[in-house]
Amino acid sequence: MSVVSASRAGIEGLIASGDPEGAFGRLARVLAGDARVSVAFGAGEPRVEGERFVLPARVADTAASEPAAQTALLGALDLLAARHRYSDAARLDTPQAGVTGRIAQAIEDRRVLAQLALAYPGAPRYAAGWRAWRSEAVARRWASLAWRERLTWAIERTLWEHADKADEVDKANEAPGVAQRDADALAAALRAIDGPLAAARASRSTQASMRAAVAIVAAVRSLASRGANNMMQTAGPVEGLDDEAARLAQVMEEFGAQDEVEPPGGAAEADHARNGAEYALAHASTDSDSAAGESFSEADAPHAAAPAARGAAHARPRLSIPLTTAFDVVTDLTGRGDATAWRKLRALARAETGALKAHLERVLEADELTHWKREQERGMIDRAALSRLAASRGYRTPFRVARHASGRDTVVMLLLDLSGSMAGRKIELARLCAAALADALTQLTFDSEVLGYSSIEAPEMRAHYERERAAGTDLRACNRFVERLDLRVFKRFDSRDLSGLAAIECGHENPDGEALAWAAARLAARKARRRLLFVLSDGYPSTGDGDPAVLRSDLLARVQTAKEQGIEIVGIGILDDAVEAFYPNAVVVRKLHELPATAFAALSRLLANRPC
């Protein structure tokens, strides 16, 4: 206990130490009661990866000067220690688990932190600090969240019995009528599922937390068939449809529909969760129904939708369909970069990766030396055939021919995420990595191409969307309404001019699935024995006007399609392990300066026919 107290009091010293990861690791081992635990800083939410705790780097960056960030960082560490120590499943909030997994993790966090507080009474205060920090981050982007994301966050906060202040931020950033409708919709939805929420707070095990999450999602989905006259969805362009209540009902019906969460115990437990949700809804108070805008009898409410886990494994992937592609832009920057900037970038790249390029060349030479075409009438003498030459006077094929093209009949494409989150050091190293790889591949006579992608709101596309909406067009199948794709070619396959790589810069959003489909189509058109695609990304797919669940489902489907085309894909995560959820072959860069070396190592392993 004294070790923990001393470490907590010296949080500034921990962060300022020469080895903050090691310092936090010592504290984590005490809290978790496990000598194998280590700590790393990375992008995204706090998470447990086996025996490693990943703390949010964005909080650590400000913790040295902000007391609130210090408390939040310790709260995140307490949270991970509690998960590791008391939870049967350390990670429930994987991308495939969707909102069901997020809700299950929130229920589980509440349970395990209560247990940790018995051993360390100060834990609740630090955990509250982490939740406050996270609440402020959500509040800052509240106006841009889809209604589905708002409801998920409201459920999480309600589970912790907090008063949701996000609607105040909503009112400050949106039109008063729109904000009020959205706040009323959230409040009514929460009141309608109060029974499952109350049951979730009584969870006593990881399995119970998962069952409770399935019941909550089933309860939300069942609201769709009960009607929602006052629950108007207002976040994002699609919510502007004439029949907002119908649209809200659809969103509720799809809430968690693609989640891959199998309740412990299989079908029997799924039925139990569903029936619990139906019971809570059937006995909801009249006050809650009145606040939602309607009063229902039990006969009016059909059975709740079955939990998503029942059909998730067989559900057809949902693609992210754009309203139109007429405004998408492909810009070819091959050979159009600043020549002086390119020479400086190339010099830096060669200085950083010269040894890596030499190693890659040795890998290729080793591959070529093991591939020979034997029994030839001309070429080099094949020593293995000399005995036959001596024994048989008519033997005429003692030669062999080296197959020099065997290791290099491969085309390589590098696809860069140019989203706004890549700004700063990330994009600098991504540019350096692209330059080093493209330069090495060109010198080694490989056919290669470097592409980048992002999306940005376009006035002309928004005008088109408004016209379609006014005309009564059904837009429910679409998932990109006002943003156009901004696709860039920095170096084409048929060119050896690499100066365009100096023009690599950040854009705005990152619709990964659509960009991957575009890149895969270009790559599939090349004639080669092997086609390799490297994707550099720092997070999950995202657009300002799309459903995140659809974007993730879309990316999974596009990756599978590319694999069926014979394309070998490697996802390289930059300070974020999101790539592991989408790409079967993935590596994560934990330290930015290791990015070029990681990319070269992955390429070397693939060319040597070894998995990454």
C-alpha positions as CSV (number, residue, x, y, z in Angstrom):
1,M,0.0,0.0,0.0
2,S,2.8,2.4,0.8
3,V,4.4,1.8,-2.7
4,V,1.1,2.7,-4.3
5,S,0.6,5.8,-2.2
6,A,4.2,7.0,-2.9
7,S,3.8,6.4,-6.6
8,R,0.5,8.3,-6.7
9,A,1.9,11.2,-4.9
10,G,4.8,11.4,-7.4
11,I,2.8,11.3,-10.6
12,E,4.7,14.3,-12.0
13,G,7.9,12.4,-11.3
14,L,6.7,9.3,-13.0
15,I,5.8,11.2,-16.1
16,A,9.0,13.2,-16.1
17,S,11.3,10.2,-15.5
18,G,13.5,8.9,-18.2
19,D,11.4,5.8,-18.4
20,P,7.8,6.7,-17.7
21,E,6.6,3.3,-19.1
22,G,8.8,1.5,-16.7
23,A,7.7,3.7,-13.8
24,F,4.0,3.2,-14.5
25,G,4.7,-0.5,-15.1
26,R,6.0,-0.9,-11.5
27,L,2.8,0.8,-10.2
28,A,0.6,-1.4,-12.4
29,R,2.3,-4.6,-11.2
30,V,1.4,-3.6,-7.6
31,L,-2.2,-2.7,-8.4
32,A,-2.8,-5.8,-10.6
33,G,-0.9,-8.2,-8.3
34,D,0.9,-9.6,-11.3
35,A,4.6,-9.4,-11.8
36,R,4.3,-10.0,-15.6
37,V,2.4,-6.7,-16.3
38,S,4.0,-3.9,-18.3
39,V,2.8,-0.5,-19.4
40,A,2.9,1.3,-22.8
41,F,1.4,4.6,-24.1
42,G,-0.6,4.5,-27.2
43,A,-3.5,6.0,-29.1
44,G,-7.1,5.3,-28.4
45,E,-8.8,4.2,-25.2
46,P,-7.1,2.4,-22.2
47,R,-7.0,-1.3,-22.9
48,V,-5.5,-4.6,-21.7
49,E,-3.5,-6.5,-24.3
50,G,-2.5,-9.7,-22.6
51,E,0.0,-8.8,-19.9
52,R,0.4,-5.2,-21.2
53,F,-1.6,-2.2,-20.2
54,V,-1.9,0.5,-22.9
55,L,-2.6,4.0,-21.4
56,P,-3.8,6.9,-23.6
57,A,-0.8,8.9,-24.8
58,R,-3.0,12.0,-25.3
59,V,-3.6,12.1,-21.5
60,A,0.0,11.5,-20.6
61,D,1.2,14.3,-22.9
62,T,-0.7,16.8,-20.7
63,A,-0.4,15.1,-17.3
64,A,2.9,16.8,-16.4
65,S,1.2,20.2,-16.3
66,E,-2.5,19.5,-15.7
67,P,-3.7,18.1,-12.3
68,A,-6.9,16.8,-13.9
69,A,-4.9,14.9,-16.5
70,Q,-2.8,13.4,-13.7
71,T,-5.8,12.1,-11.9
72,A,-7.3,10.8,-15.2
73,L,-4.1,8.9,-16.0
74,L,-4.1,7.2,-12.6
75,G,-7.8,6.4,-13.0
76,A,-7.1,4.8,-16.4
77,L,-4.3,2.7,-14.8
78,D,-6.7,1.7,-11.9
79,L,-9.3,0.7,-14.5
80,L,-6.9,-1.6,-16.4
81,A,-5.6,-3.1,-13.2
82,A,-9.2,-3.9,-12.1
83,R,-10.0,-5.4,-15.5
84,H,-6.9,-7.6,-15.4
85,R,-7.4,-8.6,-11.8
86,Y,-11.1,-9.3,-11.6
87,S,-12.5,-9.7,-15.1
88,D,-12.7,-13.1,-16.9
89,A,-12.4,-11.3,-20.3
90,A,-10.1,-8.3,-20.3
91,R,-11.4,-6.8,-23.6
92,L,-15.1,-6.8,-24.4
93,D,-15.1,-3.6,-26.5
94,T,-13.5,-5.0,-29.7
95,P,-14.7,-3.5,-33.0
96,Q,-16.6,-6.7,-33.9
97,A,-18.5,-6.5,-30.5
98,G,-19.8,-3.0,-31.5
99,V,-22.1,-1.2,-29.1
100,T,-23.0,-4.4,-27.2
101,G,-19.3,-4.8,-26.3
102,R,-18.9,-1.2,-25.3
103,I,-21.9,-1.4,-23.0
104,A,-20.7,-4.8,-21.6
105,Q,-17.3,-3.2,-20.9
106,A,-18.9,-0.3,-19.0
107,I,-21.0,-2.7,-16.9
108,E,-17.9,-4.8,-16.2
109,D,-15.8,-1.7,-15.4
110,R,-18.3,-0.6,-12.7
111,R,-18.2,-4.1,-11.2
112,V,-14.4,-4.6,-11.1
113,L,-13.6,-1.1,-9.9
114,A,-15.9,-1.7,-6.9
115,Q,-13.8,-4.7,-6.1
116,L,-10.5,-2.8,-6.5
117,A,-11.8,-0.1,-4.2
118,L,-11.9,-2.7,-1.4
119,A,-8.1,-3.2,-1.7
120,Y,-7.3,0.4,-2.6
121,P,-9.8,2.9,-1.2
122,G,-8.5,5.8,-3.3
123,A,-9.3,4.0,-6.6
124,P,-12.9,5.5,-6.9
125,R,-11.6,9.0,-6.8
126,Y,-9.1,8.4,-9.6
127,A,-11.6,6.4,-11.6
128,A,-14.0,9.3,-11.4
129,G,-11.2,11.6,-12.7
130,W,-10.8,9.4,-15.7
131,R,-14.5,9.4,-16.5
132,A,-14.6,13.2,-16.1
133,W,-11.8,13.5,-18.5
134,R,-13.4,11.2,-21.0
135,S,-16.8,13.0,-20.6
136,E,-15.1,16.3,-21.5
137,A,-13.6,14.8,-24.6
138,V,-17.0,13.4,-25.7
139,A,-18.6,16.7,-25.0
140,R,-16.2,18.6,-27.3
141,R,-17.3,16.5,-30.2
142,W,-20.9,15.9,-29.2
143,A,-22.4,17.9,-32.0
144,S,-20.7,15.7,-34.6
145,L,-21.8,12.4,-33.1
146,A,-24.5,10.3,-34.7
147,W,-27.5,9.6,-32.6
148,R,-26.4,5.9,-32.2
149,E,-23.1,7.1,-30.7
150,R,-24.9,9.5,-28.4
151,L,-27.3,6.9,-27.1
152,T,-24.4,4.5,-26.4
153,W,-22.6,7.2,-24.5
154,A,-25.7,8.1,-22.6
155,I,-26.2,4.5,-21.6
156,E,-22.6,4.2,-20.3
157,R,-23.0,7.4,-18.2
158,T,-26.4,6.2,-16.8
159,L,-24.8,2.9,-15.8
160,W,-22.5,5.0,-13.6
161,E,-25.5,7.0,-12.3
162,H,-24.1,10.3,-13.7
163,A,-26.3,13.2,-14.8
164,D,-25.7,13.4,-18.5
165,K,-24.4,16.9,-19.3
166,A,-23.8,16.2,-23.0
167,D,-27.1,17.7,-24.0
168,E,-26.0,21.0,-22.6
169,V,-23.1,21.0,-25.1
170,D,-25.5,19.8,-27.7
171,K,-27.7,22.9,-27.1
172,A,-24.7,25.2,-27.3
173,N,-23.6,23.9,-30.7
174,E,-26.9,23.2,-32.5
175,A,-30.1,25.0,-33.3
176,P,-32.3,25.1,-30.1
177,G,-35.2,23.1,-31.5
178,V,-32.9,20.4,-32.9
179,A,-30.9,20.2,-29.6
180,Q,-34.1,19.9,-27.5
181,R,-35.5,17.2,-29.6
182,D,-32.3,15.2,-29.4
183,A,-32.1,15.6,-25.6
184,D,-35.7,14.5,-25.3
185,A,-35.1,11.5,-27.4
186,L,-32.2,10.4,-25.3
187,A,-34.0,10.9,-22.1
188,A,-37.1,9.0,-23.3
189,A,-35.0,6.1,-24.5
190,L,-33.2,5.8,-21.2
191,R,-36.4,5.9,-19.2
192,A,-37.9,3.2,-21.5
193,I,-34.9,0.8,-20.8
194,D,-34.6,1.6,-17.1
195,G,-35.3,-2.0,-16.1
196,P,-32.4,-3.6,-18.0
197,L,-30.1,-0.8,-16.8
198,A,-31.0,-1.4,-13.2
199,A,-30.4,-5.1,-13.7
200,A,-27.0,-4.3,-15.2
201,R,-25.8,-2.5,-12.1
202,A,-26.3,-5.7,-10.1
203,S,-23.8,-7.6,-12.2
204,R,-21.6,-10.0,-10.2
205,S,-19.6,-11.6,-13.0
206,T,-18.2,-11.0,-16.5
207,Q,-20.8,-13.4,-17.9
208,A,-23.6,-11.4,-16.1
209,S,-22.2,-8.2,-17.6
210,M,-22.4,-9.6,-21.1
211,R,-25.9,-10.9,-20.6
212,A,-27.0,-7.5,-19.2
213,A,-25.5,-5.7,-22.3
214,V,-27.3,-8.0,-24.7
215,A,-30.6,-7.3,-22.8
216,I,-30.0,-3.6,-23.0
217,V,-29.4,-3.7,-26.7
218,A,-32.4,-5.9,-27.2
219,A,-34.5,-3.4,-25.2
220,V,-33.3,-0.5,-27.4
221,R,-34.1,-2.4,-30.6
222,S,-37.5,-3.3,-29.4
223,L,-38.3,0.4,-29.0
224,A,-38.2,0.7,-32.8
225,S,-41.4,-1.4,-33.2
226,R,-43.2,0.6,-30.4
227,G,-42.9,3.9,-32.2
228,A,-40.9,7.0,-31.2
229,N,-42.9,10.1,-32.1
230,N,-40.8,12.4,-30.0
231,M,-37.5,10.6,-30.3
232,M,-36.2,12.7,-33.3
233,Q,-32.7,11.8,-34.6
234,T,-30.8,15.0,-35.5
235,A,-27.1,14.3,-35.6
236,G,-25.7,14.2,-39.2
237,P,-27.2,14.8,-42.6
238,V,-29.3,11.6,-42.9
239,E,-31.4,12.7,-39.9
240,G,-32.9,15.4,-42.0
241,L,-35.3,13.0,-43.7
242,D,-39.0,14.1,-43.6
243,D,-40.1,11.3,-41.4
244,E,-37.7,11.7,-38.5
245,A,-39.6,9.4,-36.2
246,A,-39.4,6.6,-38.8
247,R,-35.7,7.2,-39.3
248,L,-35.1,7.1,-35.5
249,A,-37.0,3.8,-35.3
250,Q,-34.8,2.4,-38.0
251,V,-31.6,3.4,-36.1
252,M,-33.0,1.8,-33.0
253,E,-33.8,-1.4,-34.8
254,E,-30.3,-1.5,-36.2
255,F,-28.7,-0.7,-32.8
256,G,-26.2,-3.5,-32.2
257,A,-27.5,-5.5,-35.2
258,Q,-24.0,-6.2,-36.5
259,D,-22.4,-6.9,-33.1
260,E,-20.6,-10.2,-32.8
261,V,-21.2,-10.9,-29.1
262,E,-22.1,-14.5,-28.1
263,P,-23.8,-14.5,-24.7
264,P,-22.2,-17.1,-22.3
265,G,-24.3,-20.2,-22.4
266,G,-25.4,-19.9,-26.0
267,A,-29.0,-19.8,-27.2
268,A,-30.5,-20.4,-23.7
269,E,-28.8,-17.4,-22.3
270,A,-29.7,-15.3,-25.4
271,D,-33.4,-16.2,-24.7
272,H,-32.9,-15.2,-21.1
273,A,-31.5,-11.9,-22.0
274,R,-34.2,-11.2,-24.6
275,N,-37.0,-12.2,-22.2
276,G,-35.6,-10.0,-19.5
277,A,-35.7,-7.0,-21.9
278,E,-39.3,-7.8,-22.8
279,Y,-40.3,-8.1,-19.2
280,A,-38.8,-4.7,-18.3
281,L,-40.4,-3.0,-21.3
282,A,-43.8,-4.6,-20.6
283,H,-43.7,-3.2,-17.1
284,A,-42.3,0.2,-17.9
285,S,-44.0,3.0,-16.0
286,T,-46.8,5.1,-17.6
287,D,-44.8,8.2,-16.8
288,S,-41.9,7.0,-19.0
289,D,-44.3,6.2,-21.9
290,S,-45.9,9.6,-21.5
291,A,-42.6,11.4,-21.5
292,A,-41.7,9.5,-24.7
293,G,-44.8,11.0,-26.4
294,E,-47.1,8.0,-26.4
295,S,-48.8,5.5,-24.1
296,F,-48.8,1.8,-25.0
297,S,-50.6,-1.3,-23.9
298,E,-48.9,-4.6,-23.7
299,A,-50.7,-5.7,-26.8
300,D,-49.2,-2.8,-28.7
301,A,-45.6,-3.9,-28.1
302,P,-44.4,-6.9,-30.2
303,H,-41.8,-9.2,-29.0
304,A,-38.3,-7.6,-28.6
305,A,-35.8,-8.3,-31.4
306,A,-33.6,-11.3,-30.7
307,P,-30.1,-10.4,-29.6
308,A,-27.7,-9.5,-32.3
309,A,-25.5,-12.5,-31.5
310,R,-28.1,-14.9,-32.9
311,G,-27.6,-13.9,-36.5
312,A,-24.4,-11.9,-36.4
313,A,-22.3,-14.7,-37.8
314,H,-24.5,-15.1,-40.8
315,A,-25.3,-11.4,-41.4
316,R,-24.4,-10.0,-44.7
317,P,-21.7,-7.3,-44.4
318,R,-23.1,-3.7,-44.7
319,L,-21.2,-1.7,-47.3
320,S,-20.7,2.1,-46.9
321,I,-22.6,3.3,-50.0
322,P,-22.0,6.9,-51.1
323,L,-24.9,9.1,-52.2
324,T,-22.9,9.8,-55.4
325,T,-19.3,9.5,-56.6
326,A,-19.6,12.3,-59.1
327,F,-17.7,14.7,-56.9
328,D,-14.8,12.3,-55.8
329,V,-11.4,13.6,-56.9
330,V,-8.3,11.6,-57.9
331,T,-5.2,13.8,-58.1
332,D,-2.1,12.4,-59.8
333,L,0.9,14.0,-58.3
334,T,3.5,11.7,-59.9
335,G,6.5,13.8,-60.8
336,R,4.8,17.0,-59.7
337,G,6.5,17.4,-56.3
338,D,9.1,20.0,-55.4
339,A,12.4,18.6,-56.7
340,T,14.5,20.2,-53.9
341,A,12.2,18.9,-51.2
342,W,12.3,15.4,-52.7
343,R,16.1,15.4,-52.8
344,K,16.2,16.3,-49.1
345,L,13.6,13.7,-48.3
346,R,15.4,11.0,-50.3
347,A,18.7,11.8,-48.6
348,L,17.1,11.5,-45.2
349,A,15.3,8.3,-46.2
350,R,18.5,6.7,-47.4
351,A,20.4,7.7,-44.3
352,E,17.7,6.2,-42.1
353,T,17.1,3.0,-44.1
354,G,20.3,2.3,-46.0
355,A,21.0,-0.8,-44.0
356,L,17.4,-2.0,-44.2
357,K,17.5,-1.7,-48.0
358,A,20.7,-3.8,-48.1
359,H,19.1,-6.4,-46.0
360,L,16.1,-6.5,-48.3
361,E,18.4,-7.0,-51.3
362,R,20.1,-9.9,-49.5
363,V,16.7,-11.5,-48.9
364,L,15.9,-11.2,-52.6
365,E,19.2,-12.6,-53.7
366,A,18.8,-15.6,-51.3
367,D,15.4,-16.2,-52.8
368,E,16.7,-16.1,-56.4
369,L,19.7,-18.4,-55.7
370,T,17.3,-21.1,-54.6
371,H,15.3,-20.9,-57.8
372,W,16.9,-22.6,-60.9
373,K,15.5,-24.0,-64.1
374,R,17.5,-27.3,-64.5
375,E,18.0,-29.8,-67.3
376,Q,18.8,-27.1,-69.9
377,E,21.0,-27.4,-73.0
378,R,22.6,-24.0,-72.3
379,G,23.5,-22.0,-69.2
380,M,25.6,-22.7,-66.2
381,I,27.0,-26.2,-65.5
382,D,24.8,-28.0,-62.9
383,R,27.2,-29.8,-60.6
384,A,24.4,-32.2,-59.6
385,A,24.1,-33.4,-63.3
386,L,27.9,-34.1,-63.8
387,S,27.6,-37.7,-62.7
388,R,24.9,-38.3,-65.3
389,L,27.0,-36.6,-68.0
390,A,29.9,-38.9,-67.2
391,A,27.7,-42.0,-67.1
392,S,25.6,-41.4,-70.2
393,R,27.1,-40.5,-73.5
394,G,23.8,-39.2,-74.9
395,Y,23.0,-36.9,-72.0
396,R,22.8,-33.3,-73.3
397,T,21.2,-31.2,-70.6
398,P,23.7,-30.7,-67.8
399,F,23.0,-27.0,-67.5
400,R,20.9,-24.8,-65.3
401,V,19.5,-21.3,-65.8
402,A,18.9,-18.9,-62.9
403,R,15.4,-17.5,-62.6
404,H,16.3,-13.9,-61.8
405,A,12.8,-12.7,-62.0
406,S,11.3,-15.2,-59.5
407,G,11.7,-13.0,-56.4
408,R,10.8,-9.7,-58.2
409,D,7.8,-10.6,-60.2
410,T,5.9,-8.8,-57.5
411,V,4.1,-5.4,-57.4
412,V,3.9,-3.5,-54.2
413,M,1.5,-0.7,-53.3
414,L,1.6,1.6,-50.3
415,L,-1.7,3.1,-49.2
416,L,-1.5,6.0,-46.7
417,D,-4.2,7.2,-44.3
418,L,-4.1,11.0,-44.7
419,S,-6.7,11.8,-42.1
420,G,-6.4,14.8,-39.8
421,S,-5.3,12.6,-36.9
422,M,-2.1,11.9,-38.8
423,A,-1.0,15.5,-38.5
424,G,2.4,16.3,-37.0
425,R,5.1,13.7,-36.4
426,K,2.9,10.8,-37.7
427,I,2.6,12.2,-41.3
428,E,6.3,13.2,-41.3
429,L,7.4,9.6,-40.6
430,A,4.7,8.2,-42.9
431,R,6.2,10.4,-45.7
432,L,9.7,9.3,-44.8
433,C,8.6,5.6,-44.7
434,A,6.9,6.0,-48.1
435,A,10.0,7.6,-49.6
436,A,12.3,4.9,-48.2
437,L,10.2,2.0,-49.4
438,A,9.5,3.5,-52.8
439,D,13.2,4.5,-53.3
440,A,14.4,1.0,-52.3
441,L,11.8,-0.8,-54.4
442,T,12.7,1.3,-57.5
443,Q,16.4,0.6,-57.1
444,L,15.6,-3.1,-56.7
445,T,13.6,-3.0,-60.0
446,F,10.2,-3.6,-58.3
447,D,7.0,-2.2,-59.8
448,S,5.5,0.0,-57.0
449,E,2.9,2.7,-56.4
450,V,2.2,5.1,-53.5
451,L,-1.4,6.3,-52.9
452,G,-3.1,8.4,-50.2
453,Y,-6.7,9.0,-49.2
454,S,-9.0,11.2,-47.1
455,S,-12.4,12.7,-47.4
456,I,-13.7,16.3,-47.0
457,E,-17.1,18.0,-47.0
458,A,-17.8,19.5,-50.5
459,P,-20.3,22.4,-51.0
460,E,-21.4,20.9,-54.3
461,M,-22.1,17.5,-52.8
462,R,-24.0,19.0,-49.9
463,A,-26.1,20.9,-52.5
464,H,-26.8,17.7,-54.3
465,Y,-27.8,16.0,-51.0
466,E,-30.2,18.8,-50.2
467,R,-31.8,18.5,-53.7
468,E,-32.2,14.7,-53.3
469,R,-33.7,15.1,-49.8
470,A,-36.1,17.8,-51.0
471,A,-37.2,15.4,-53.8
472,G,-38.1,12.8,-51.3
473,T,-35.4,10.3,-52.3
474,D,-34.9,7.4,-50.0
475,L,-31.4,7.9,-48.6
476,R,-31.5,5.1,-45.9
477,A,-29.1,2.9,-47.9
478,C,-26.4,5.5,-48.1
479,N,-23.6,6.2,-45.6
480,R,-21.8,9.1,-47.3
481,F,-23.8,12.2,-48.0
482,V,-21.8,15.4,-48.1
483,E,-18.2,14.4,-48.1
484,R,-16.3,13.6,-51.3
485,L,-13.3,11.3,-51.5
486,D,-9.9,13.0,-52.0
487,L,-7.7,10.3,-53.5
488,R,-4.1,11.0,-54.4
489,V,-1.5,9.2,-56.5
490,F,2.0,10.2,-55.3
491,K,3.8,7.7,-57.5
492,R,2.4,5.6,-60.4
493,F,3.4,2.1,-61.3
494,D,4.7,3.2,-64.7
495,S,6.9,6.0,-63.4
496,R,10.4,6.1,-61.7
497,D,10.0,9.8,-60.8
498,L,9.4,9.8,-57.0
499,S,9.3,13.6,-56.4
500,G,5.5,13.5,-55.9
501,L,6.2,11.8,-52.5
502,A,7.3,15.2,-51.1
503,A,3.7,16.4,-51.5
504,I,2.3,13.9,-48.9
505,E,0.2,15.9,-46.5
506,C,-2.8,15.4,-44.2
507,G,-6.5,15.8,-45.2
508,H,-9.5,15.4,-43.0
509,E,-11.5,12.1,-42.6
510,N,-10.6,8.5,-43.5
511,P,-13.2,6.3,-45.2
512,D,-10.9,3.3,-45.2
513,G,-13.2,0.8,-47.0
514,E,-13.9,2.9,-50.1
515,A,-10.2,3.8,-50.4
516,L,-9.1,0.2,-50.0
517,A,-11.5,-0.8,-52.8
518,W,-10.0,1.9,-55.1
519,A,-6.5,0.8,-54.3
520,A,-7.2,-2.9,-54.7
521,A,-8.8,-2.3,-58.1
522,R,-5.6,-0.5,-59.3
523,L,-3.5,-3.3,-57.9
524,A,-5.5,-6.1,-59.3
525,A,-5.1,-4.6,-62.8
526,R,-1.3,-5.2,-62.7
527,K,0.0,-8.4,-64.2
528,A,2.3,-10.1,-61.6
529,R,2.9,-13.3,-59.8
530,R,2.2,-11.6,-56.4
531,R,0.5,-8.4,-55.4
532,L,1.3,-6.8,-52.1
533,L,-0.7,-4.0,-50.4
534,F,0.6,-2.1,-47.3
535,V,-1.9,0.1,-45.5
536,L,-0.6,2.7,-43.0
537,S,-3.3,3.9,-40.7
538,D,-3.6,5.3,-37.1
539,G,-7.2,4.3,-36.2
540,Y,-10.6,3.2,-37.2
541,P,-12.4,4.3,-40.3
542,S,-14.3,7.6,-39.8
543,T,-16.3,10.2,-41.7
544,G,-18.2,13.2,-40.5
545,D,-21.5,12.0,-42.0
546,G,-21.3,8.2,-41.8
547,D,-22.3,5.5,-39.3
548,P,-19.1,4.2,-37.7
549,A,-20.5,0.6,-37.5
550,V,-21.2,0.6,-41.2
551,L,-17.8,2.0,-42.0
552,R,-16.1,-0.8,-40.0
553,S,-18.3,-3.5,-41.6
554,D,-17.5,-2.0,-44.9
555,L,-13.7,-2.2,-44.3
556,L,-13.9,-5.8,-43.2
557,A,-15.9,-6.7,-46.4
558,R,-13.4,-4.8,-48.7
559,V,-10.4,-6.6,-47.1
560,Q,-12.1,-9.9,-47.7
561,T,-12.8,-9.0,-51.3
562,A,-9.2,-7.9,-51.9
563,K,-8.0,-11.2,-50.5
564,E,-10.3,-13.1,-52.9
565,Q,-8.6,-11.2,-55.7
566,G,-5.3,-12.6,-54.7
567,I,-4.0,-9.5,-53.0
568,E,-1.8,-9.9,-49.9
569,I,-2.6,-7.1,-47.5
570,V,-0.6,-5.9,-44.5
571,G,-2.1,-3.4,-42.1
572,I,0.5,-1.2,-40.3
573,G,-1.0,0.5,-37.2
574,I,0.6,3.8,-36.2
575,L,0.3,4.0,-32.4
576,D,-3.0,2.2,-32.6
577,D,-4.0,-1.4,-32.8
578,A,-7.2,-0.9,-34.8
579,V,-5.5,-2.6,-37.8
580,E,-5.6,-5.9,-36.0
581,A,-9.4,-5.8,-36.1
582,F,-9.5,-5.6,-39.9
583,Y,-6.4,-7.0,-41.4
584,P,-5.5,-10.7,-40.8
585,N,-1.8,-9.7,-41.4
586,A,-1.1,-6.7,-39.2
587,V,1.7,-5.1,-37.2
588,V,1.5,-2.2,-34.8
589,V,4.2,0.4,-34.4
590,R,4.4,1.5,-30.8
591,K,7.2,4.0,-31.2
592,L,7.0,6.4,-34.2
593,H,10.7,6.3,-35.1
594,E,10.3,2.5,-35.7
595,L,7.8,3.0,-38.6
596,P,10.3,2.7,-41.5
597,A,12.1,-0.3,-40.0
598,T,8.7,-2.0,-39.3
599,A,7.6,-1.5,-42.9
600,F,10.9,-2.9,-44.3
601,A,10.7,-5.9,-42.0
602,A,7.1,-6.7,-43.0
603,L,8.1,-6.4,-46.7
604,S,11.2,-8.6,-46.2
605,R,9.1,-11.3,-44.5
606,L,6.5,-11.3,-47.2
607,L,9.0,-11.5,-50.0
608,A,10.7,-14.4,-48.2
609,N,7.2,-16.1,-48.0
610,R,7.0,-15.8,-44.3
611,P,3.9,-14.4,-42.4
612,C,4.2,-11.0,-40.8
